[in-house]
Amino acid sequence: MSVGYVLINVEPGSEISVFNATSALPFVSDANLLFGDHDLIVKLEAENMGSIARLVVESIRSVPGVLNTKTLACAEI
């Protein structure tokens, strides 16, 4: 199982709708609104990092209001 975190920037005023939409995705295990450089952070769990990358591109980036994402891959030691 691989874990990744995605920092998300959203259009002003769409924080709650993006939070609700991403939180409802089946592969998202945690989500939090943020203050600072990013608006939202979500934790993803998937079979491997390739799957996480695909889920970010195909699912998270397609949520209305998402401007950009930054994916952080957790180390598998």
C-alpha positions in Angstrom: 0.0 0.0 0.0 1.3 3.4 -1.0 0.5 6.7 0.7 0.6 10.2 -0.8 -0.5 13.6 0.3 -1.8 16.2 -2.2 -1.6 19.9 -1.5 -4.4 21.7 -3.4 -5.0 25.3 -4.4 -8.5 26.2 -5.3 -10.5 29.1 -6.8 -11.4 31.7 -4.1 -14.7 30.8 -2.5 -14.6 27.1 -3.6 -12.8 25.8 -0.6 -15.8 24.0 1.0 -17.1 22.5 -2.3 -13.6 21.2 -3.2 -13.2 19.8 0.3 -16.5 18.0 0.2 -15.9 16.6 -3.3 -12.4 15.3 -2.6 -13.3 14.0 0.9 -16.0 11.8 -0.8 -13.5 10.1 -3.2 -13.1 6.4 -2.1 -9.3 6.5 -2.1 -9.1 9.6 0.1 -8.5 8.6 3.7 -8.2 12.1 5.2 -8.7 15.7 4.1 -8.2 19.0 5.9 -8.6 22.7 5.0 -5.5 24.8 5.4 -4.4 28.3 6.0 -1.3 29.5 4.2 0.2 28.7 0.8 -2.2 25.8 0.1 -6.0 25.6 0.7 -6.4 21.9 1.2 -4.5 18.7 1.9 -5.7 15.2 1.2 -4.2 11.9 2.1 -4.5 9.2 -0.6 -4.0 5.4 -0.3 -3.5 3.2 -3.3 -1.8 0.1 -4.5 1.3 1.9 -5.7 2.6 5.4 -6.5 1.6 5.0 -10.2 -2.0 4.6 -9.0 -1.7 7.6 -6.8 -0.4 9.7 -9.7 -3.3 8.5 -11.9 -5.9 9.2 -9.3 -4.6 12.8 -8.8 -4.6 13.5 -12.5 -7.9 11.8 -13.4 -9.9 12.5 -10.2 -8.6 15.3 -8.1 -7.6 17.7 -10.8 -11.0 17.3 -12.4 -12.9 18.5 -9.4 -14.4 21.9 -10.2 -12.5 24.7 -8.5 -9.1 23.0 -8.3 -6.5 25.3 -9.7 -3.3 23.2 -9.1 -2.0 20.3 -7.1 1.3 19.2 -5.6 1.7 15.6 -4.7 4.0 14.4 -1.9 4.9 10.7 -2.1 5.6 9.0 1.2 8.8 7.0 1.4 8.5 3.2 1.4 11.5 2.1 3.4 
